[in-house]
């Protein structure tokens, strides 16, 4: 039931059936997951990147096969295989294509397919290998369904625990699809809504663009995703807010897998005490940057502050550029508007 162990399980099954490797794809509510063994990782990653342009004929046939393991040769005629876009058009030219798989579904919405792939020169799995796979099928099916359910339930427990300490939180995928969200997050509709396919959408276009960039950074392994902040400006009918992503680690990562991240939304109105230290923690600023941001939000100017603090104007301009980057703003007026919506910052008369 642990995501990182599925590739090893699939490799073991491939070993005892004389195959190259295996793959698992599942969906449970808005959560999706994969497990691909090392022996076929390259070909399946290439296929997944190419699949949007191809019609998938394998999965519907597998789902109609009463849940048992079935071979390509059981579900396609030779003429069909000779023209099928998945096999004749992709796997066969690359030396693969003798696939054996099963489909799993449950009443609560879990659906999955598990495939064992043989090289083309090896031919299809024989009847003895097929019987062995169908002997293992009940155990594999139970494990897949439990794995998918456990992930969703664990995600809910994570966000509910964070709500008890005041965080509006959701567990989302790298594509921005919600796996689970607590009540506080669901009440954040002034800033963020759930769009088509469970995908998070910010009402503010600039914030939505920033979210896409941060999720891309997560996928690329760019650590800036964890230090950046999405700034949501104040409007006539809502206060300003900030959103940020946080990695999932430890036991939670073992259960939820690499695809899941935390997202937190914090309204800025009603903040009890907006000190430079709070700004430092909220936006990952240095102490000097937080002091500058707080002073500007209170109505100070760069030249005035440079004189008061005995610093050069250029030093403060450098700090301000860093503040812009970390608060996802690009003009001083935009920064002041964001921070000025925090009522504990008192602006000069």
Secondary structure, 3 states (H helix, E strand, C coil): CCHHHHHHHHHHHHHHCCCCEEEEEEEECCEEEEEECHHHHHHHHHHHHHHHHCCCCHHHHHHCCCCCCEEHHHHCCHHHHHHCCCHHHHHHHHCEEEEEEEEEECCCCEEEEEEEEEEHHHCCCCHHHHHHHHHHHHHHHHHHHHHHHHHHHHHHHHHHHHHCCCCEEEEEECCCEEEEECHHHHCCCCCEEECHHHEEEECCHHHHHHHHHHHHHHHHCCHHHHCCCEEECCECCECCEEEEEECCCHHHHHHHCCCEEEEEEEECCCCCCCCHHHHHHHHCCCHHHHHHHHHHHCCCCHHHHHHHHCCCHHHHHHHHHHHHHHHCCCCHHHHHHHHHCCCCCCCCC
